[in-house]
Amino acid sequence: MNPMLLPLAAAADKCDKDSSVWNPLCGITPNLGAWGGDLSSKVNVFLSGFWALVLVACAVSVLGSLAQWAWAKNVSHNESDMAAGTKHLKRSGAALGAAVFASGIITAIINIAQ
């Protein structure tokens, strides 16, 4: 049976050194506590803070582009400014959506790896 088709736990148990292609990392799993609990907790806090800043920056960008679009529509009545605001709103909204979606994907990957 092809080990690429097996689930991760079953593939880790299938370390066959006699096969034609042998994986030297077979059975090794990621361990974030390898450098000690203190360093791991500091890294987790730093990455959590950084991720929060990314989400806040994306949210601020969405609100700023929405304000730019509203100003162009209601106050200046300028079509080119309104188009620029719409373009920026779409891009910043997509960035916010990607950041929120990526956090779920990264969490799933970490949970599977552990």
C-alpha positions in Angstrom: 0.0 0.0 0.0 1.2 3.5 -0.8 2.1 5.3 2.4 1.1 8.6 0.8 -2.5 7.4 0.9 -2.5 6.5 4.5 -3.4 8.9 7.3 -0.6 10.6 9.2 -0.7 8.3 12.2 -0.7 5.1 10.1 2.1 6.4 7.9 4.3 7.1 10.9 3.9 3.4 11.9 4.9 2.2 8.5 8.7 2.9 8.8 10.1 0.2 6.5 13.9 0.4 6.1 13.9 -2.4 3.6 11.7 -0.6 1.0 13.2 0.8 -2.1 12.6 4.4 -1.0 13.1 4.9 2.7 12.2 8.1 4.5 14.9 9.0 7.0 12.5 11.3 8.9 10.0 8.5 9.4 8.4 8.6 12.8 9.7 12.2 13.7 7.0 14.6 14.6 7.2 18.4 15.2 7.7 19.4 18.9 7.4 23.1 19.7 8.6 22.4 23.3 12.0 21.2 22.2 13.7 24.5 23.3 12.0 24.6 26.6 8.6 25.8 27.7 9.7 29.4 28.4 11.0 30.0 24.9 8.0 28.3 23.3 5.6 30.4 25.3 7.5 33.6 24.4 7.4 32.7 20.7 3.7 31.9 20.9 3.0 35.3 22.6 5.0 37.1 19.9 3.3 35.3 17.0 -0.1 35.9 18.6 0.6 39.6 19.0 1.9 39.8 15.4 -1.2 38.1 14.1 -3.4 40.5 16.1 -1.6 43.4 14.5 -2.1 42.0 11.0 -5.8 41.6 11.6 -6.1 45.1 13.1 -4.2 46.6 10.2 -6.5 44.9 7.7 -9.6 46.0 9.5 -8.3 49.6 9.6 -7.5 49.5 5.9 -11.1 48.3 5.2 -12.6 51.1 7.3 -10.3 53.7 5.7 -11.1 52.6 2.2 -14.8 52.6 3.1 -14.5 56.2 4.4 -12.6 57.1 1.2 -15.4 55.7 -1.0 -18.2 57.4 1.1 -16.4 60.7 0.9 -16.0 60.5 -2.9 -19.7 59.5 -3.3 -21.4 61.9 -0.9 -19.1 64.9 -0.7 -16.8 65.3 -3.6 -19.0 63.5 -6.2 -15.9 62.5 -8.1 -16.2 59.4 -10.2 -12.4 58.7 -10.3 -12.1 59.0 -6.5 -15.1 56.7 -6.1 -13.5 54.1 -8.4 -10.3 54.3 -6.5 -12.1 53.9 -3.2 -14.0 50.9 -4.6 -10.8 49.3 -5.8 -9.1 49.9 -2.5 -12.1 48.6 -0.6 -12.1 45.4 -2.6 -8.4 44.8 -2.1 -8.5 45.5 1.6 -11.6 43.4 2.1 -9.9 40.5 0.3 -6.8 41.0 2.5 -8.9 40.9 5.6 -10.8 37.8 4.4 -7.5 36.1 3.6 -6.0 36.9 7.0 -9.1 35.6 8.8 -9.2 32.5 6.6 -5.5 31.9 7.0 -5.7 31.9 10.8 -8.1 29.0 10.6 -5.9 27.1 8.1 -2.8 27.6 10.2 -4.6 26.5 13.4 -5.8 23.3 11.6 -2.2 22.6 10.4 -0.7 23.0 13.8 -3.4 20.8 15.4 -2.8 18.1 12.9 1.0 18.3 13.3 0.8 17.9 17.0 
